[in-house]
């Protein structure tokens, strides 16, 4: 029997990890520079240019600046900070919005270079690389043994709604940080700065430290006013959040390798190429739980069950390779959002008979269509006009008429 993988919980050393966002000129940079100790600032848009003369006992903390928009220089700076603990007490990135834009611009330049076309669009693989680099940066920030204050510009939070006339339009429903959408999840606190008659207010939108109530509003906040209570807690443990890349490498060598071995032990009987319509449902197994899993080749695999109705058994649908990567990118990595979506799937159907278990049906996905998109996108000749058609229930693959009829009658 293996040993207990759990260990007693430890209070981490009190280090603030906060994301502050707001409109231009509301005071994000000023608030960040009230952080304690000597501050290292990665300035991506020149926001600290007029703050050096405000350093002093009653003003801002002393700070050193790295003016850059280059993602590689930011990563190098983090390597330096890890290798020289104690030189700075706080790191400020002001704002992170620029770094995310830089990654996208760099990917666009690289894609144009590869395609030898300055107007080449970003591809699914480009977005995967952008997100991997960005998430690596976020994990490194969380694990730094120092306070980290990251600012972001503000953008509108919108959702699609249907008007009385049946037309769809996007409606503003709030605000959000202008950054990669997973950014707030990495930080312990999320603050939105807003202007008010007597200065500015910080609205607490998230607080893991338990210091402030949700939606609490603090007038003209400073770092001390916001976090002194949290910093008073006693703790010595270092924070250690595992990176996505490290977890993927481990699972590629263990979980995924084991699943490949199980696949080889299964008897796969090809039944034909089919098209089916239904609703995406989440299963319990690794191939049907709607989790996007990074593969050794850098792509993703996504699996789900297809609910076809009438209480019939549900086939397992697996998207891998280019299809898996495209599906993962189509939902921006939020594969669980696929649950409940009406789709039409097409691919090769196999009868799977695992050793010692009941047989079932697995569809290796070649194409998937939702009300909003098709993967892969259909190729329409420029001189042809596409005609609307109902999803077929066709079966192909060299079957005779009797075999086709038998396959179409399968209750799954």
C-alpha positions as CSV (number, residue, x, y, z in Angstrom):
1,X,0.0,0.0,0.0
2,X,1.3,3.4,-0.9
3,X,1.9,6.1,1.8
4,X,-0.4,8.9,2.7
5,X,-0.1,11.6,0.0
6,X,-1.6,14.3,2.2
7,X,0.3,16.4,4.7
8,X,-0.8,18.8,7.5
9,X,-1.9,22.2,6.2
10,X,0.6,25.0,6.9
11,X,0.0,28.8,7.0
12,X,2.0,30.3,4.2
13,X,4.3,33.3,4.9
14,X,2.1,36.4,4.5
15,X,2.8,37.6,1.0
16,X,0.2,39.7,-0.8
17,X,-0.7,38.6,-4.4
18,X,-3.2,41.1,-5.7
19,X,-4.7,42.2,-9.1
20,X,-5.8,45.8,-9.3
21,X,-7.8,47.1,-12.3
22,X,-9.6,50.2,-13.3
23,X,-10.0,53.0,-15.9
24,X,-7.1,55.2,-17.0
25,X,-6.0,57.7,-14.4
26,X,-7.8,56.2,-11.5
27,X,-4.7,55.6,-9.4
28,X,-3.7,52.0,-10.0
29,X,0.1,52.8,-10.2
30,X,0.0,55.1,-7.2
31,X,-1.7,52.3,-5.1
32,X,0.8,49.8,-6.2
33,X,3.7,52.0,-5.2
34,X,2.4,52.3,-1.6
35,X,3.5,48.7,-1.1
36,X,6.2,48.1,1.5
37,X,9.9,47.8,1.3
38,X,12.0,48.5,-1.8
39,X,9.8,47.9,-4.8
40,X,10.8,46.5,-8.2
41,X,8.5,47.8,-10.9
42,X,8.1,46.3,-14.4
43,X,6.7,49.3,-16.2
44,X,5.1,48.4,-19.5
45,X,3.7,51.8,-20.4
46,X,5.7,54.5,-18.6
47,X,3.2,54.9,-15.8
48,X,5.9,55.5,-13.1
49,X,7.6,58.4,-15.0
50,X,6.4,61.2,-12.6
51,X,6.4,59.3,-9.3
52,X,10.1,59.3,-8.4
53,X,10.0,62.7,-6.6
54,X,7.1,61.5,-4.4
55,X,9.2,58.9,-2.6
56,X,9.6,59.5,1.1
57,X,8.3,58.8,4.6
58,X,4.9,60.2,3.9
59,X,4.8,59.3,0.3
60,X,5.6,56.3,-1.9
61,X,8.1,53.5,-1.3
62,X,11.5,53.7,-2.9
63,X,11.4,51.8,-6.2
64,X,13.6,50.6,-9.1
65,X,12.2,50.4,-12.6
66,X,12.5,48.0,-15.5
67,X,10.8,49.7,-18.5
68,X,9.9,47.0,-20.9
69,X,7.0,45.5,-22.9
70,X,9.1,42.4,-23.8
71,X,7.7,39.2,-22.3
72,X,11.2,37.5,-22.4
73,X,12.7,40.4,-20.4
74,X,9.9,40.0,-17.8
75,X,10.6,36.3,-17.4
76,X,14.3,37.0,-17.1
77,X,13.5,39.6,-14.3
78,X,11.6,36.9,-12.4
79,X,14.6,34.6,-12.7
80,X,16.7,37.3,-11.1
81,X,14.2,37.9,-8.3
82,X,14.1,34.2,-7.4
83,X,17.9,34.1,-7.4
84,X,18.2,37.2,-5.2
85,X,15.5,36.9,-2.4
86,X,15.3,39.8,-0.1
87,X,16.7,42.4,-2.5
88,X,13.1,43.6,-3.1
89,X,10.1,43.2,-0.9
90,X,7.5,43.9,-3.6
91,X,7.2,43.3,-7.3
92,X,4.8,45.5,-9.4
93,X,3.8,44.8,-13.0
94,X,2.0,47.9,-14.4
95,X,0.0,46.9,-16.4
96,X,-0.1,43.2,-17.3
97,X,-2.5,44.1,-20.2
98,X,0.5,45.1,-22.3
99,X,2.3,41.8,-21.8
100,X,-0.7,39.9,-23.0
101,X,-0.9,42.1,-26.0
102,X,2.8,41.6,-26.7
103,X,2.4,37.9,-26.7
104,X,-0.4,38.1,-29.3
105,X,1.6,40.5,-31.4
106,X,4.7,38.3,-31.2
107,X,2.6,35.2,-32.2
108,X,1.1,37.2,-35.1
109,X,4.6,38.3,-36.3
110,X,5.8,34.7,-36.1
111,X,2.8,33.3,-38.0
112,X,3.3,35.9,-40.7
113,X,7.0,34.9,-40.9
114,X,6.2,31.2,-41.2
115,X,3.4,31.8,-43.7
116,X,5.3,34.5,-45.6
117,X,2.1,36.5,-45.4
118,X,1.9,39.6,-43.3
119,X,-1.9,39.2,-43.1
120,X,-1.9,35.6,-41.9
121,X,-4.3,34.9,-39.1
122,X,-3.4,33.4,-35.8
123,X,-3.9,29.6,-35.7
124,X,-5.1,27.3,-32.9
125,X,-1.5,26.3,-32.1
126,X,-0.5,30.0,-31.8
127,X,-3.2,30.6,-29.2
128,X,-2.1,27.5,-27.3
129,X,1.5,28.8,-27.2
130,X,0.3,32.3,-26.0
131,X,-1.7,30.8,-23.2
132,X,1.0,28.4,-22.1
133,X,3.5,31.3,-21.8
134,X,1.1,33.5,-20.0
135,X,0.0,30.9,-17.5
136,X,3.6,30.1,-16.8
137,X,4.2,33.7,-16.0
138,X,1.2,33.8,-13.7
139,X,2.3,30.7,-11.8
140,X,5.8,32.1,-11.4
141,X,4.3,35.4,-10.0
142,X,2.2,33.5,-7.4
143,X,5.3,31.5,-6.3
144,X,7.6,34.4,-5.8
145,X,8.6,34.9,-2.1
146,X,7.5,38.5,-2.1
147,X,4.5,40.7,-2.4
148,X,3.2,41.0,-6.0
149,X,0.9,43.8,-7.2
150,X,-0.3,43.4,-10.8
151,X,-2.4,46.1,-12.4
152,X,-4.6,45.8,-15.5
153,X,-6.6,48.2,-17.6
154,X,-10.4,47.9,-17.5
155,X,-12.7,46.5,-20.2
156,X,-16.4,45.9,-20.5
157,X,-17.9,42.6,-19.5
158,X,-20.6,41.7,-22.0
159,X,-23.0,38.9,-22.8
160,X,-25.1,38.0,-25.9
161,X,-28.8,38.6,-25.5
162,X,-31.7,38.3,-27.9
163,X,-33.8,41.4,-28.5
164,X,-37.6,41.5,-28.8
165,X,-37.2,41.4,-32.6
166,X,-35.2,38.2,-32.3
167,X,-31.9,39.8,-33.2
168,X,-28.8,38.9,-31.1
169,X,-26.6,41.7,-29.7
170,X,-23.9,42.0,-27.1
171,X,-24.9,44.0,-24.0
172,X,-22.6,45.5,-21.3
173,X,-23.3,43.9,-18.0
174,X,-20.2,45.0,-15.9
175,X,-16.5,45.4,-16.0
176,X,-13.5,43.1,-16.0
177,X,-9.7,43.3,-16.1
178,X,-8.3,43.7,-19.6
179,X,-6.1,40.6,-19.6
180,X,-6.3,36.9,-20.4
181,X,-9.5,35.7,-18.9
182,X,-8.0,33.3,-16.3
183,X,-5.8,36.1,-14.8
184,X,-8.0,36.8,-11.7
185,X,-8.0,33.2,-10.6
186,X,-4.3,33.3,-9.8
187,X,-4.5,36.1,-7.3
188,X,-5.7,36.2,-3.6
189,X,-7.4,39.5,-4.0
190,X,-9.1,41.3,-6.9
191,X,-9.7,45.1,-6.6
192,X,-11.4,47.4,-8.9
193,X,-10.5,51.1,-8.5
194,X,-13.2,53.7,-9.4
195,X,-13.2,57.5,-9.1
196,X,-15.4,59.1,-6.5
197,X,-16.0,62.7,-5.4
198,X,-13.4,62.5,-2.7
199,X,-10.7,60.6,-4.7
200,X,-11.0,56.9,-5.5
201,X,-12.5,53.8,-4.0
202,X,-11.3,50.2,-4.1
203,X,-14.1,47.7,-4.6
204,X,-13.2,44.3,-3.2
205,X,-14.3,41.7,-5.9
206,X,-12.4,38.8,-4.4
207,X,-10.5,38.3,-1.1
208,X,-9.1,34.9,-0.1
209,X,-7.4,36.4,3.0
210,X,-10.7,36.9,4.7
211,X,-9.9,40.6,5.5
212,X,-12.7,42.3,3.6
213,X,-16.3,41.5,2.8
214,X,-17.2,40.9,-0.8
215,X,-18.0,44.2,-2.6
216,X,-16.6,46.2,0.4
217,X,-15.6,49.8,-0.7
218,X,-12.5,51.5,0.8
219,X,-12.0,55.2,0.2
220,X,-8.5,56.3,-1.0
221,X,-6.9,53.0,-0.2
222,X,-3.3,52.3,0.5
223,X,-1.5,49.0,0.6
224,X,-1.3,49.1,4.4
225,X,-5.1,49.9,4.7
226,X,-5.9,47.0,2.4
227,X,-3.5,44.3,3.7
228,X,-2.1,45.0,7.1
229,X,-4.5,42.6,8.8
230,X,-3.7,39.8,6.4
231,X,0.1,40.5,6.9
232,X,-0.3,40.1,10.6
233,X,-1.0,36.4,10.3
234,X,1.9,34.1,11.3
235,X,3.2,31.7,8.7
236,X,6.5,30.4,7.3
237,X,5.5,27.9,4.6
238,X,6.4,28.8,1.0
239,X,3.7,28.9,-1.6
240,X,4.2,26.3,-4.3
241,X,1.6,26.2,-7.0
242,X,2.4,23.5,-9.6
243,X,2.7,24.8,-13.2
244,X,0.4,23.6,-15.9
245,X,3.4,22.4,-18.0
246,X,4.9,20.4,-15.1
247,X,1.6,18.7,-14.4
248,X,1.1,17.9,-18.1
249,X,4.6,16.4,-18.3
250,X,3.9,14.1,-15.3
251,X,0.5,13.1,-16.6
252,X,1.8,12.5,-20.1
253,X,4.3,10.0,-18.7
254,X,1.9,8.4,-16.3
255,X,-1.9,8.7,-16.8
256,X,-1.9,9.2,-20.6
257,X,0.7,6.4,-21.1
258,X,-1.4,4.1,-19.0
259,X,-4.5,4.9,-21.0
260,X,-2.6,4.2,-24.3
261,X,-1.7,0.8,-22.9
262,X,-5.3,0.1,-22.0
263,X,-6.3,1.1,-25.5
264,X,-3.9,-1.5,-26.9
265,X,-5.6,-4.1,-24.7
266,X,-9.0,-3.3,-26.0
267,X,-10.6,-5.0,-29.0
268,X,-11.6,-2.3,-31.5
269,X,-14.0,-3.4,-34.3
270,X,-14.6,-0.6,-36.9
271,X,-18.3,-0.3,-37.7
272,X,-18.3,2.6,-40.1
273,X,-18.3,6.3,-40.6
274,X,-21.4,7.9,-39.1
275,X,-23.1,11.3,-38.3
276,X,-25.2,11.7,-35.1
277,X,-26.9,14.7,-33.5
278,X,-27.4,15.1,-29.7
279,X,-26.4,17.0,-26.6
280,X,-23.0,17.0,-25.1
281,X,-22.9,15.4,-21.6
282,X,-20.1,15.0,-19.1
283,X,-19.0,11.5,-18.2
284,X,-16.8,10.1,-15.4
285,X,-14.0,8.5,-17.3
286,X,-10.8,10.2,-18.5
287,X,-12.1,10.0,-22.1
288,X,-15.5,11.5,-21.4
289,X,-15.1,14.0,-18.5
290,X,-14.9,17.1,-20.8
291,X,-11.5,18.0,-19.5
292,X,-9.0,19.3,-22.1
293,X,-5.8,17.3,-21.6
294,X,-2.5,18.5,-22.9
295,X,-0.8,15.8,-25.1
296,X,2.9,15.0,-25.5
297,X,2.7,16.6,-29.0
298,X,1.5,19.9,-27.6
299,X,-2.1,19.4,-28.7
300,X,-5.2,18.6,-26.6
301,X,-7.6,15.7,-26.3
302,X,-11.2,16.3,-25.2
303,X,-13.8,13.6,-24.6
304,X,-17.5,13.6,-23.8
305,X,-20.7,11.6,-24.0
306,X,-23.3,12.3,-26.7
307,X,-26.9,12.3,-25.3
308,X,-29.0,11.2,-28.2
309,X,-32.3,11.0,-26.3
310,X,-35.0,8.3,-25.7
311,X,-33.0,6.9,-22.9
312,X,-30.6,5.1,-25.2
313,X,-27.0,4.5,-24.2
314,X,-24.7,7.4,-25.0
315,X,-21.7,6.9,-27.3
316,X,-18.3,8.2,-26.2
317,X,-16.9,10.9,-28.5
318,X,-13.2,11.6,-28.4
319,X,-11.6,14.6,-30.1
320,X,-7.8,14.4,-30.4
321,X,-5.0,15.7,-32.7
322,X,-5.9,18.8,-34.7
323,X,-9.6,18.4,-34.0
324,X,-9.0,18.3,-30.2
325,X,-6.7,21.3,-30.4
326,X,-9.3,23.2,-32.5
327,X,-12.2,22.3,-30.1
328,X,-10.1,23.3,-27.1
329,X,-9.3,26.7,-28.7
330,X,-12.9,27.3,-29.8
331,X,-14.0,27.5,-26.2
332,X,-10.9,29.3,-25.0
333,X,-9.9,26.3,-22.9
334,X,-13.2,26.2,-21.0
335,X,-14.2,22.7,-22.2
336,X,-16.7,22.3,-19.4
337,X,-18.8,25.0,-21.1
338,X,-19.5,22.5,-23.8
339,X,-21.9,20.6,-21.5
340,X,-25.5,20.8,-22.6
341,X,-24.6,22.1,-26.1
342,X,-26.6,20.7,-29.0
343,X,-24.2,19.4,-31.7
344,X,-23.8,17.1,-34.7
345,X,-20.8,14.9,-34.7
346,X,-19.2,12.9,-37.4
347,X,-16.4,10.3,-37.3
348,X,-15.4,6.6,-37.3
349,X,-17.5,4.5,-34.9
350,X,-15.8,1.7,-33.0
351,X,-17.1,-1.1,-30.8
352,X,-14.9,-1.2,-27.8
353,X,-14.7,-4.4,-25.7
354,X,-12.4,-3.7,-22.7
355,X,-11.1,-6.7,-20.8
356,X,-13.6,-7.7,-18.2
357,X,-16.0,-4.9,-18.9
358,X,-19.1,-4.4,-21.0
359,X,-18.6,-3.2,-24.5
360,X,-19.6,0.3,-25.6
361,X,-19.3,2.5,-28.6
362,X,-16.6,5.2,-29.2
363,X,-16.6,7.8,-32.0
364,X,-13.3,9.2,-33.1
365,X,-14.3,12.7,-34.0
366,X,-13.7,14.1,-37.5
367,X,-16.1,17.0,-37.5
368,X,-18.4,18.7,-34.9
369,X,-21.0,21.4,-35.6
370,X,-22.7,23.6,-33.0
371,X,-25.2,26.4,-33.6
372,X,-22.3,28.8,-33.7
373,X,-19.4,27.0,-35.3
374,X,-18.1,24.0,-37.2
375,X,-14.7,22.3,-36.6
376,X,-13.0,22.0,-38.9
377,X,-14.5,24.9,-40.8
378,X,-16.2,23.8,-44.0
379,X,-14.4,24.6,-47.3
380,X,-16.8,26.3,-49.6
381,X,-15.7,26.9,-53.3
382,X,-15.7,30.5,-54.2
383,X,-18.0,29.8,-57.1
384,X,-20.5,27.7,-55.2
385,X,-23.4,28.7,-53.0
386,X,-23.8,26.5,-49.9
387,X,-27.2,25.0,-49.5
388,X,-28.7,24.3,-46.1
389,X,-29.3,20.7,-45.3
390,X,-30.4,18.6,-42.3
391,X,-27.6,16.6,-40.5
392,X,-27.5,13.2,-42.1
393,X,-27.6,9.9,-40.4
394,X,-25.4,8.4,-43.1
395,X,-23.1,5.4,-42.6
396,X,-20.2,4.6,-44.8
397,X,-17.2,2.4,-44.7
398,X,-17.7,-0.5,-47.1
399,X,-20.8,-1.9,-45.4
400,X,-23.5,-3.7,-47.4
401,X,-27.1,-2.7,-47.2
402,X,-28.0,-5.1,-44.4
403,X,-25.0,-4.0,-42.3
404,X,-25.9,-0.4,-42.8
405,X,-29.5,-1.0,-41.6
406,X,-28.2,-2.9,-38.6
407,X,-25.8,-0.1,-37.6
408,X,-28.4,2.7,-38.0
409,X,-30.7,0.7,-35.7
410,X,-28.2,0.5,-32.9
411,X,-29.7,2.1,-29.8
412,X,-27.0,4.4,-28.7
